[in-house]
Every structure is written in C-alpha cells, then in structure tokens.
Amino acid sequence: MHYQRIAASPAQTQHAFDTHTSSTAPDPPHYSPEPAQGQTDQQGHYVGTSSAVSFLLRIQRRLHQDSTSSLSQTSSIFTFGDAPLPEFDTTFFVLPPKADAQRLVERYFDFAAPTHRFLHRPTIEKLVEEFYETQGDMRSREDAPAKTALLLIVFAQAQAYMPPGSTVLDDSARYFFAAEHQLSKERGAVRLASVQARLLQCVYLLTRSRVNHCWSLFGTTAHLAFALGLNRGRRCDPSGTIDYVEVESRRRLFWCAYSLDKYLSAALGRPRTFRDEDIDQELPTIVNDNDLHPTYMNPTPSKSHSVMMAPVEHIKLTRIVSLVLRDLYSIRPPNLPQRISLSQKYTTDLQSWRHALSRFLNDTNTIDSHLLIPIYQRQRSVLNLAYYHAMLLIHRPFLLSNFASLTHIPCHPSINPDLNPEFDTSGNIAACLEAAMSIVKVVDDVFTGSNLFRAFWFTQYYAFCAVVVLYIYRIQQHIVTPGKCEGYFDAGVKCQRQLESVSESDCLARRYCLVLEELRLEAVRQTGSGVVKTAAMPVSGTAAAQHKHSDVGELRAPMETPQSDASPAMNAPFYGGNVPPTPESTVFNPNYMPSNDIMADLTSWGQFDSLVTAGIGIFDGGFQGDSSFGFGGFGL
C-alpha cells in the first residue's frame, strides 16, 4: 500500500432535513399490478385481487422491480439487493491529515458508537500516533494489517456521523476498501484486532444499506470469534499475568457481536448464529476507558454514571430478545396458551429491566435530553427504541399471525363464548400498539433533533416495524369500527414521511417505504369498503386511552373471496398439541406443516421481514401464469 500526505479539501455541506412533517397522506401512486381474478398458486390457494396473498405479491413485485431498475444485476450473490459502493483502487490510498484522523476518532467515540462500544479509546488513539509516525507501516509487521484495517474502518464509520459543514473529506467508502485490502493481506493466526475490524465493517455496511453484504461478512466474523474463543469466559494464561485491556476488549467484542447477531436475525427473519447454551463469557465491566489499563482498572462506582453503563444494559436487553426469538419466532410456532405464557414472562423481564433504568431512560420526564452530552443522548434513544422494539416482537403475533390473513381479526371470548377467557389477547394487542406509538415518538424526536437520520440504520428499522403494526391495525379495525383508530394511522403516515426523506439516497429506506406505501394504500382501500360489524372487544391498557372504542372480531373483508383454510386464527387447532421440549423451542404443534397450511409458513413475520430487508422472495414456486415470481425472480 502506498501512502501520501495531502491537505484535506473542505467537505461539502450536507443539507439539513426538513423537520416539518404532516400527517396528511402522500399522493397515492397507482396500485401495483395484481394477479388475475381467480388466480391460484401451485398449492391451489386463491390469490385473486382482493386476497391478502395478492397484497404480498404486489409487494414482492414492487421490490423486485426496484432492485432490477436501481441496482446492478452483475452484483455478487452475497450483496444482491444492496446499495452500491463507489469503486476505488485498493492498492493506493491517500493518507488523511493527522488532524482529520484525530477528529474522526473523536467523533466515533463521542457519537457514532453509542452502545456497541467494543473498542478501547486510548488504544485506538495510540494507533493513530503510531500510524502517522510510521507513515502507515506500523511497527509490528505481524499484526500491522489488522491494526491498520481497524483504524481505517474507524475512520469510515465516523465519516457517516460527521456533522454538516465538517471540513473532513468524505472518503468513508475509500476507507472501507482500504481496510478490506489490508485484511486480505493477513497471514498466520487470528488476532483480536482482525475480528474487531470485521465487526466494525459489518456495522459500517448497515449504515450504507448493504444488509446482505453485512450478513455474509458477519458469518465470517462470528466464526473467527469462535476460533478465538470469545464466547468462553475462561482462558489459560501460562504466564499468570492479566492484561485487563485485552480481557475487557474480548468481552466487549463478543457481546457486541452477540447483540448484532440478534438484530440481524430479527430484521432478516433468519436463525441466530450465537446460541445462549454455547456461551459462558462474562459481561463487560462497567469501567470508563480512561480507567482501564493493561495492569489495573478502576470500575465505576455503582452510584456514578459511566459511558459503559448503557452498552452493558443493552447487552442484557438483547439477551431477553434472544430468548424471544428462540421461543416465539422458531420455525415451529408455539401454541396459543404457551405463547401467552411466554409473552407474559418476557414482558415482565423487560419491564424489570426498564424499571432499573427508569431514571436514565427518563420515564419521569425529569431530564431534558438536550441537556445531555451527545453520547448520552444517543444512548438514551437507542435503549428506548430497543426496549419498545422488543415489546413489539413479543406482542405483534397476537395482532397478526401471518400476512396471508391480513384482514382477519384476532379472536376474543366475546365472539366465541366457548373460548377459554384466559386466551383473551386484547392486552397483548394493546401492548403492541403502545410500543409502536412509543417508537414513532422517539423516531420523531431523533428525526427533528438530528441531521444524521440517514445514518441511523437501526432507527429506520425500528420505525418500519412500528409503522407496519400501525397500518395493520388500521386495516383490521376499520373493518369493525370505521374511523376509530385514525390517530394510529396518522402517526404511521408521519413516520413514513420521515423515512421517505432519506429514501432517495438510501436503498434500505426506499425498500421500507415501498412496502409501507402498499400497506397504507391497503388501509385506504378498506376505507371505501362496505363492512359488517361483529362482536366488539374494548382494548385495555395504556393504548385504550388513545383508542377508547376499538372492536376486535373474527371476520373477513366482505369483498374478499374465500380462500383455503391456510391461515387459521391463533385459537384454532393449528396451534394445538404438544411435543417434547427441545433446546430451541418450547411446546409446539407436531402437525405444523400439513399440506393445506403451507402458506402460513411462507407468510410469517420472519418471511415478511426477510422479503423486505434482504430482498429474498417469499414464494418458492411462482404462481400459475406468472413465472416472474418465486426465487428465480430474485436471481436465486
């Protein structure tokens, strides 16, 4: 690699986002083409113009058209559907001025890494000094590539979070490719810096809407973490000495990888890589970086605040999310009684976690977030969003079991007197709506208070999940009680508008908006449908204050032609029966996949998330008369 010192040119000033949003619905585009009336798939399921499967087909077609029109068809199978990165010559890299490098490192630690803090700041600052003293060669030949790559990817990640008007040249992609080139030169044993650099590459890729690239790279990163034994808490050191910086760095690195694994699993609807039964690594110590030294450390007293408090608490929250994904989003869903029991357990766990942090999360509204330093503002927002998203994961299956039953309303004892009263899921639906509304409120605060919304990948993902819930509730409830849940719909439209503000330049946000617009149009379409009201059920809990007269019944939209019995309600025999527990599940239905219920699996929340976030199609055989669908239509 050749390095050259040059003066940095001023960065182009970024335009601030328009923070004035409106709940008025955007001008609706034309509906996407739909399957012909009476069309069926290869299993014989009805997919006519008014079916929920037709809705999914419209989404799949629009996402496919967006991918083929805006993205390169020559991209790797590991990155198809991702936003492109500019191309650079990886054999030549211009060394930025040292002052710029120092500002980038400062920005990374002060803002860009709120809770995924796996790097030791003094160590990185020393690397900067060594990097410029040696003109990029580093002193140790053996680990020079890994350490150089780590420093360069810190630069790249910090670039995404530089404030408007910064004089630091925007070369984040160049830094990323330069780091990749360095990692390709690694030889010998796996080093800690190598795993650190790759994990930070994964985080950077998410900020650039390259989720499939991130997923592929994360697999390699996770395997290297296993190779280093980062999942294990005990190490044999023949010398008997302890390097506290290394011990804490290993802990931080593993648990940040663990957290990213869970969120990738949730967002992509795919299995987790790290399983809890394979882990005995201790949580990181709550100690500030300036109090952490190779030979000693001074942990932060319990009554004092540390910048490492939020990262450790985020790990604790993610461990609950891991169990939620294992037990509630398994490939074999739990029966309704077991789902209710598990949801109660994990809701209690989350509430206990939040209660311990109520002051920091500002549940009492005693602290103005703007009075906090930037890193604490970011940490508060991240933890609040993560908490509400975890609640959403727990309770949204009670609102909708799968997307093939989009216009079916969950059952309630008032509809079926023979149904056991303990199966009342109104509280779960209320909790789901409350979490969704809380997310859009935090997103609005972040959007109006920051010019960097486009870089907040997790925030955009949380926003999408929340708006999906709000639109689905509007679709369902308008069938029962028209006009009674417009507050939820308006909040969803406003949040969608905020996502649209970055969708032109952000591939993933554009995909989110394509799907949300189809859901919004579906909700609008329900407004013009004649409906027949059935038995009513008031929503209880906090959400009842916003929606005092919501009714929940089991019905189908009147214009919908009857489908096969592919999407049963959550109290149907589909959820009955037990099998012995397994390490990955609780009690499940042994007849999970009868031939006439294939659609329930293909249209689950996990499959829906995978379609939207990763661009992987739901339907594996195409539909009769339309060979453009199925996996072949997505280049698989």
C-alpha positions in Angstrom: 0.0 0.0 0.0 1.3 3.5 -0.9 0.6 6.4 1.4 0.8 10.1 0.6 0.3 13.2 2.8 -2.1 15.7 1.2 -4.2 18.6 2.6 -7.8 17.8 3.0 -10.3 19.7 0.9 -13.4 21.1 2.6 -16.3 18.6 2.8 -19.5 19.5 1.0 -22.1 20.9 3.4 -24.9 18.5 3.9 -28.5 19.8 3.6 -30.5 19.6 6.9 -33.6 17.5 6.6 -36.9 19.3 6.7 -38.2 18.6 10.1 -41.7 19.8 9.4 -43.8 16.7 8.7 -47.5 16.3 8.1 -49.9 13.5 8.9 -51.6 14.1 5.6 -51.3 11.1 3.4 -48.9 11.4 0.4 -50.4 11.4 -3.0 -51.1 7.7 -3.7 -49.4 6.2 -6.7 -51.2 3.7 -8.9 -51.8 0.3 -7.4 -49.2 -2.3 -8.4 -50.4 -4.8 -11.0 -52.2 -7.7 -9.3 -52.8 -11.3 -10.2 -55.7 -12.0 -12.4 -59.1 -12.6 -10.7 -59.4 -16.2 -9.5 -55.7 -17.0 -10.0 -54.2 -19.7 -7.8 -50.7 -20.7 -6.8 -49.2 -24.1 -7.3 -50.8 -25.3 -4.0 -54.2 -24.2 -5.1 -54.5 -21.2 -2.8 -56.7 -18.3 -4.0 -54.7 -15.3 -5.0 -57.3 -13.0 -6.5 -57.2 -9.3 -6.5 -58.8 -8.9 -3.0 -56.8 -11.7 -1.3 -54.0 -11.0 1.3 -51.7 -13.2 -0.8 -52.3 -10.8 -3.7 -51.1 -8.0 -1.4 -47.9 -9.9 -0.7 -47.4 -10.5 -4.4 -47.7 -6.7 -5.1 -45.0 -6.1 -2.5 -42.7 -8.8 -3.9 -43.2 -7.4 -7.5 -42.5 -3.8 -6.5 -39.4 -4.8 -4.5 -38.2 -6.9 -7.4 -38.8 -4.1 -9.9 -37.0 -1.6 -7.6 -34.0 -3.9 -7.3 -33.7 -4.6 -11.1 -34.2 -1.0 -12.0 -31.9 0.7 -9.5 -29.2 -1.9 -8.7 -26.7 -3.8 -10.7 -27.7 -7.2 -11.9 -24.0 -8.1 -12.0 -23.5 -7.8 -8.2 -22.3 -10.8 -6.2 -24.9 -13.2 -4.8 -23.7 -12.1 -1.4 -24.6 -8.5 -2.0 -27.6 -8.6 -4.4 -30.2 -6.0 -3.4 -27.7 -3.9 -1.5 -26.9 -0.2 -2.3 -23.7 0.0 -4.4 -20.5 1.4 -3.0 -18.2 3.6 -5.2 -15.3 1.8 -6.7 -11.7 2.7 -5.7 -8.2 1.4 -6.4 -7.5 -0.6 -3.2 -3.7 -0.6 -3.9 -3.4 3.1 -3.5 -4.7 5.2 -0.6 -4.1 8.8 0.3 -3.3 9.3 4.0 -5.6 11.9 5.5 -4.1 14.8 7.5 -3.4 13.7 11.1 -5.8 16.4 12.5 -8.6 14.9 10.4 -7.8 11.4 11.6 -7.9 12.6 15.2 -11.3 14.4 14.7 -12.7 11.2 13.1 -11.6 9.1 16.1 -13.1 11.7 18.4 -16.4 11.6 16.5 -16.5 7.8 16.5 -16.2 7.5 20.3 -18.3 10.6 21.2 -21.3 9.9 18.9 -21.0 7.0 16.3 -20.8 4.1 18.8 -23.5 4.7 21.5 -24.0 1.2 22.8 -21.9 -1.0 20.5 -18.6 0.1 22.2 -16.1 -2.7 21.8 -13.0 -0.6 21.2 -10.7 0.9 23.8 -10.3 4.6 23.1 -6.8 5.0 24.5 -5.6 2.0 22.4 -7.1 3.5 19.2 -5.6 6.9 19.9 -2.2 5.3 20.3 -2.7 3.5 17.0 -3.3 6.9 15.4 0.0 8.2 16.7 1.8 5.1 15.5 0.1 5.2 12.1 1.4 8.7 11.4 4.8 8.2 12.9 5.4 5.2 10.6 3.5 6.7 7.6 1.1 3.8 7.7 3.6 0.9 8.1 3.1 0.3 11.8 5.9 -1.1 14.0 4.9 -4.8 14.2 4.9 -6.5 10.8 2.8 -9.4 12.1 -0.3 -7.5 13.2 0.1 -4.4 11.0 -2.6 -5.3 8.5 -5.2 -6.0 11.2 -4.4 -2.9 13.2 -4.2 -0.7 10.1 -7.6 -2.1 8.9 -9.1 -1.4 12.3 -8.0 2.2 12.3 -9.3 2.7 8.7 -12.7 1.3 9.4 -13.0 3.6 12.4 -12.4 6.4 10.0 -15.1 5.1 7.7 -17.7 4.6 10.4 -17.0 8.0 11.9 -17.5 9.6 8.5 -21.1 8.6 8.4 -21.8 10.6 11.6 -19.8 13.7 10.9 -21.9 16.9 11.3 -23.0 19.1 8.4 -20.3 21.6 7.4 -17.4 19.4 8.6 -14.1 20.1 6.9 -13.2 16.4 7.0 -13.2 14.9 3.5 -16.0 12.4 3.0 -14.0 9.3 2.0 -15.8 6.6 4.0 -16.1 4.1 1.2 -12.4 4.6 0.3 -11.5 3.9 4.0 -13.7 0.8 3.9 -12.0 -0.6 0.8 -8.5 0.3 2.1 -9.3 -1.6 5.3 -10.6 -4.6 3.2 -7.3 -4.6 1.3 -5.3 -4.7 4.5 -7.4 -7.6 5.9 -6.7 -9.5 2.7 -3.0 -9.4 3.5 -3.4 -11.0 6.9 -1.3 -14.2 7.5 -0.9 -16.5 10.4 -3.1 -16.8 13.5 -6.4 -15.0 14.0 -5.9 -11.8 16.0 -8.3 -9.8 18.2 -7.8 -6.7 16.0 -8.9 -8.7 13.0 -12.2 -9.6 14.5 -12.7 -6.1 15.7 -12.1 -4.7 12.3 -14.5 -7.1 10.6 -17.3 -6.5 13.2 -16.9 -2.7 12.7 -17.1 -3.4 8.9 -20.5 -5.1 9.5 -21.8 -2.0 11.4 -20.5 0.3 8.6 -22.2 -1.7 5.9 -25.5 -1.4 7.7 -25.2 2.4 7.6 -24.7 2.1 3.8 -27.8 -0.1 3.2 -25.7 -3.2 2.5 -27.5 -5.6 4.7 -26.8 -8.7 2.6 -23.1 -7.9 2.5 -23.2 -7.4 6.2 -24.9 -10.7 6.8 -22.3 -12.6 4.7 -19.4 -10.8 6.4 -20.9 -11.4 9.8 -20.8 -15.1 9.3 -17.0 -15.0 8.8 -16.7 -12.6 11.8 -18.7 -15.0 14.0 -16.6 -18.0 13.0 -13.4 -16.0 13.8 -14.8 -15.1 17.2 -15.4 -18.8 17.9 -11.9 -19.6 16.8 -10.5 -17.1 19.3 -12.8 -18.5 22.0 -14.5 -15.2 22.6 -17.7 -17.0 23.7 -15.8 -18.5 26.5 -15.1 -16.7 29.8 -12.1 -18.7 31.0 -8.6 -18.6 29.4 -5.4 -20.4 30.4 -2.5 -17.9 30.5 0.8 -19.8 31.4 2.4 -16.5 32.5 -0.2 -15.9 35.1 -0.4 -12.2 34.1 -3.6 -10.4 33.2 -4.0 -7.8 30.6 -7.1 -6.0 31.7 -7.5 -4.1 28.4 -7.4 -7.4 26.5 -9.8 -9.2 28.8 -12.3 -6.4 28.6 -11.8 -6.0 24.9 -12.6 -9.6 24.4 -15.8 -9.4 26.5 -16.9 -6.2 24.7 -16.2 -7.6 21.3 -18.1 -10.8 21.8 -21.2 -9.3 23.4 -21.4 -6.6 20.7 -21.2 -9.4 18.1 -23.9 -11.3 20.0 -26.2 -8.2 20.0 -25.7 -7.6 16.3 -26.5 -11.2 15.7 -29.9 -10.9 17.3 -30.9 -7.8 15.5 -29.8 -9.2 12.1 -31.8 -12.4 12.9 -34.9 -10.3 13.7 -34.6 -8.0 10.8 -33.8 -10.7 8.3 -36.0 -13.4 9.7 -33.1 -15.9 9.8 -31.7 -18.2 12.5 -29.3 -16.8 15.1 -25.6 -17.6 14.9 -24.7 -17.4 18.6 -26.8 -19.8 20.8 -27.0 -19.0 24.5 -26.2 -22.5 25.6 -22.7 -22.1 23.9 -21.8 -19.1 25.9 -20.2 -18.6 29.3 -18.4 -15.3 28.6 -18.9 -12.7 31.4 -20.5 -9.3 30.7 -18.1 -6.4 30.3 -17.1 -4.5 33.4 -18.7 -1.1 33.7 -15.5 0.9 33.6 -14.6 4.1 31.6 -11.9 3.7 29.1 -9.6 6.2 30.9 -9.9 3.9 34.0 -9.0 0.8 32.1 -5.2 0.0 31.8 -3.3 -3.2 30.9 -2.2 -3.8 34.5 -5.1 -2.4 36.5 -8.6 -0.9 36.2 -10.9 1.2 38.4 -14.5 0.1 37.8 -17.1 2.9 38.0 -18.8 3.0 41.4 -22.4 1.9 41.3 -23.8 5.4 42.1 -21.7 7.1 39.5 -22.5 7.2 35.7 -20.3 5.6 33.2 -20.4 5.6 29.4 -20.2 1.8 29.6 -23.4 1.5 31.6 -25.7 1.7 28.6 -23.7 -0.8 26.5 -23.9 -3.3 29.2 -27.6 -2.7 29.7 -28.2 -3.1 26.0 -26.5 -6.5 26.2 -28.8 -7.5 29.0 -31.8 -6.4 26.9 -30.5 -8.3 23.9 -30.3 -11.5 25.9 -34.0 -11.2 26.5 -34.5 -10.6 22.8 -32.5 -13.7 22.0 -34.9 -15.8 24.1 -37.9 -14.1 22.5 -36.6 -15.0 19.0 -35.9 -18.6 20.1 -39.2 -19.3 21.7 -41.7 -17.1 19.8 -40.1 -17.0 16.3 -39.0 -20.5 15.9 -39.7 -22.3 12.7 -42.3 -24.2 14.7 -44.6 -21.7 16.4 -45.8 -22.3 20.0 -49.5 -23.0 20.6 -51.6 -20.1 21.9 -51.5 -20.9 25.6 -47.8 -21.3 25.5 -47.4 -18.1 23.5 -49.5 -16.2 26.0 -47.4 -17.6 28.9 -44.1 -16.8 27.2 -45.2 -13.3 26.3 -46.2 -12.6 29.9 -42.8 -13.9 31.1 -40.7 -11.9 28.7 -42.9 -8.8 29.2 -42.2 -9.0 32.9 -38.5 -9.4 32.2 -38.4 -6.4 30.0 -40.4 -4.3 32.5 -38.0 -5.2 35.3 -35.0 -4.3 33.1 -36.6 -0.9 32.3 -37.5 -0.2 35.9 -33.9 -0.4 36.9 -33.1 2.2 34.3 -36.1 4.4 34.6 -34.2 7.5 35.6 -31.7 7.3 32.7 -34.5 6.5 30.2 -36.4 9.5 31.5 -39.6 7.7 32.4 -40.4 10.5 34.8 -39.6 13.3 32.3 -37.3 14.9 34.8 -34.3 15.4 32.4 -34.3 17.2 29.1 -32.4 15.1 26.6 -30.9 18.2 25.1 -29.0 18.8 28.3 -27.1 15.6 28.0 -23.8 15.3 26.1 -24.3 13.7 22.6 -23.2 10.2 23.6 -25.7 10.1 26.4 -28.5 11.4 24.1 -27.7 8.7 21.6 -27.6 6.0 24.3 -31.0 7.0 25.7 -32.6 7.0 22.2 -31.0 3.6 21.3 -32.1 1.9 24.6 -35.6 3.3 24.4 -36.0 2.1 20.8 -34.5 -1.3 21.6 -36.9 -1.7 24.5 -40.0 -0.8 22.6 -38.9 -3.0 19.6 -38.5 -5.9 22.0 -42.1 -5.4 23.2 -43.2 -5.2 19.6 -41.5 -8.6 18.8 -43.3 -10.2 21.8 -46.8 -8.9 21.0 -47.2 -8.4 17.3 -48.0 -12.1 16.5 -51.2 -11.5 18.6 -52.2 -8.7 16.2 -51.4 -10.8 13.1 -50.4 -14.4 12.9 -49.2 -14.3 9.3 -49.6 -11.9 6.3 -51.9 -14.3 4.4 -54.6 -13.4 7.0 -54.0 -9.6 6.8 -57.7 -8.7 7.0 -58.6 -11.3 9.7 -59.2 -10.0 13.2 -57.8 -11.9 16.3 -60.4 -13.8 18.2 -61.8 -12.9 21.6 -64.1 -14.7 24.1 -66.9 -12.2 23.3 -67.1 -13.7 19.8 -66.8 -17.3 20.9 -68.3 -17.9 24.4 -66.8 -21.4 24.5 -63.3 -20.0 24.2 -61.4 -20.1 27.5 -61.3 -16.5 28.9 -57.6 -16.8 29.7 -57.0 -16.7 25.9 -58.0 -13.1 25.8 -55.2 -11.4 23.8 -56.6 -7.8 23.9 -53.9 -6.8 26.4 -51.2 -8.2 24.1 -52.5 -6.1 21.2 -52.7 -3.0 23.4 -49.1 -3.5 24.4 -48.1 -3.9 20.8 -49.8 -0.7 19.8 -48.3 1.2 22.8 -44.9 0.0 21.8 -45.4 1.1 18.2 -46.6 4.5 19.2 -43.7 4.9 21.5 -41.3 4.0 18.7 -42.7 6.6 16.3 -42.5 9.2 19.0 -38.8 8.5 19.7 -38.1 8.4 16.0 -39.8 11.8 15.6 -37.5 13.2 18.4 -34.4 11.7 16.6 -35.5 13.0 13.2 -36.3 16.5 14.3 -33.2 16.7 16.6 -30.5 15.4 14.2 -29.3 15.9 10.7 -28.0 12.4 10.6 -31.2 10.3 10.4 -29.9 8.6 7.2 -27.0 7.1 9.1 -29.2 5.5 11.8 -29.9 2.1 10.3 -31.4 0.7 13.5 -33.6 3.7 14.0 -35.0 3.3 10.4 -35.6 -0.4 11.0 -37.4 0.2 14.3 -39.5 2.9 12.5 -40.5 0.5 9.8 -41.6 -2.2 12.3 -43.7 0.2 14.2 -45.5 1.7 11.1 -46.3 -1.8 9.8 -48.1 -2.5 13.1 -50.0 0.8 13.0 -51.1 0.2 9.4 -52.1 -3.4 10.0 -54.2 -2.3 13.0 -55.9 0.4 10.9 -56.6 -2.2 8.1 -58.2 -4.6 10.6 -60.0 -2.2 12.8 -61.6 -0.1 10.0 -63.5 -3.3 9.1 -65.0 -3.3 12.6 -65.3 0.3 13.7 -64.5 2.7 10.9 -62.9 6.0 11.9 -62.0 4.9 15.5 -58.2 4.4 15.1 -57.2 7.4 12.9 -54.6 8.6 15.4 -52.6 5.4 14.9 -52.9 5.8 11.1 -51.8 9.5 11.2 -48.8 8.6 13.4 -47.8 5.9 10.9 -48.1 8.3 7.9 -46.0 10.9 9.6 -43.3 8.4 10.4 -43.4 7.0 6.8 -42.8 10.6 5.6 -39.7 10.8 7.7 -38.4 7.6 6.2 -39.2 8.9 2.7 -37.0 11.9 3.4 -33.9 9.7 3.1 -35.3 7.1 0.7 -33.9 8.7 -2.4 -30.3 8.1 -1.3 -30.8 5.1 1.0 -31.6 1.8 -0.6 -33.0 0.1 2.5 -35.2 3.1 3.5 -36.6 3.0 -0.1 -37.5 -0.6 0.3 -39.2 0.1 3.6 -41.2 2.9 2.0 -42.3 0.8 -0.9 -43.8 -1.7 1.5 -45.3 0.9 3.8 -46.9 2.6 0.9 -48.6 -0.7 -0.2 -49.8 -1.1 3.4 -51.0 2.5 3.5 -52.9 2.0 0.3 -54.4 -1.2 1.6 -55.6 0.8 4.6 -57.1 3.5 2.4 -58.8 0.8 0.2 -60.5 -0.6 3.3 -62.0 2.9 3.9 -64.1 2.5 0.8 -65.3 -1.0 1.5 -68.7 -1.8 3.0 -68.3 -3.8 6.2 -70.4 -5.8 8.5 -69.7 -5.2 12.2 -69.4 -8.2 14.5 -68.9 -8.6 18.2 -66.9 -5.9 19.9 -64.0 -6.0 22.3 -62.5 -2.9 24.0 -58.7 -2.6 24.1 -57.4 -2.4 27.6 -54.1 -1.0 28.9 -52.3 2.2 28.0 -53.4 2.1 24.4 -57.0 2.3 25.5 -56.5 6.0 26.3 -55.8 6.6 22.6 -58.4 4.2 21.3 -61.4 4.0 23.6 -63.8 2.2 21.4 -61.8 -0.3 19.4 -63.5 -3.5 18.5 -61.9 -6.8 17.7 -63.8 -9.6 15.9 -63.1 -12.5 13.7 -64.3 -11.6 10.2 -63.1 -11.3 6.6 -63.3 -8.2 4.5 -66.6 -8.5 2.6 -65.1 -8.1 -0.8 -62.6 -10.9 -0.2 -63.3 -14.2 -1.9 -63.0 -17.2 0.4 -59.6 -18.8 0.5 -58.4 -22.2 1.5 -58.1 -22.8 5.3 -54.4 -21.8 5.1 -54.3 -19.1 7.7 -56.1 -20.2 10.8 -56.7 -17.8 13.7 -54.5 -18.2 16.7 -57.1 -20.2 18.7 -57.6 -22.8 16.0 -56.4 -26.4 16.3 -53.4 -25.4 14.2 -51.9 -24.3 17.5 -52.9 -27.3 19.5 -50.9 -30.4 20.5 -47.6 -30.8 22.3 -44.2 -32.2 21.6 -41.3 -32.7 24.0 -39.2 -29.5 24.6 -36.1 -29.0 22.5 -33.1 -26.7 23.2 -34.5 -24.3 20.5 -38.2 -24.4 21.4 -40.9 -24.9 24.0 -44.2 -26.7 23.2 -45.1 -26.8 19.5 -47.6 -28.4 17.2 -46.4 -31.8 15.9 -48.6 -31.3 12.7 -47.0 -27.9 12.0 -46.9 -28.3 8.2 -50.0 -30.0 6.8 -50.2 -29.7 3.1 -53.0 -27.2 3.1 -51.2 -24.8 5.6 -48.0 -24.2 3.6 -49.0 -20.5 3.2 -48.9 -19.9 6.9 -45.2 -20.6 7.0 -44.4 -18.8 3.8 -46.1 -15.6 5.0 -44.9 -15.5 8.6 -43.4 -12.4 10.2 -40.0 -13.8 9.7 -40.5 -14.4 6.0 -42.0 -10.9 5.6 -39.0 -9.3 7.3 -36.7 -11.3 5.1 -38.5 -10.2 1.9 -38.4 -6.5 2.9 -35.0 -6.2 4.4 -32.9 -8.7 2.3 -35.0 -8.9 -0.9 -35.4 -12.7 -0.7 -38.7 -13.8 -2.2 -41.4 -15.5 -0.2 -42.9 -17.8 -2.7 -40.7 -20.6 -3.9 -42.6 -22.0 -6.9 -44.1 -19.0 -8.6 -47.8 -18.6 -9.4 -49.6 -20.1 -12.3 -49.4 -17.8 -15.3 -46.7 -15.6 -13.7 -43.2 -17.1 -13.9 -41.5 -13.9 -12.8 -42.2 -14.7 -9.1 -40.5 -17.2 -6.8 -36.9 -17.4 -6.0 -35.9 -17.3 -9.7 -37.3 -13.8 -9.9 -34.8 -12.7 -7.4 -31.8 -14.3 -9.0 -31.5 -17.2 -6.6 
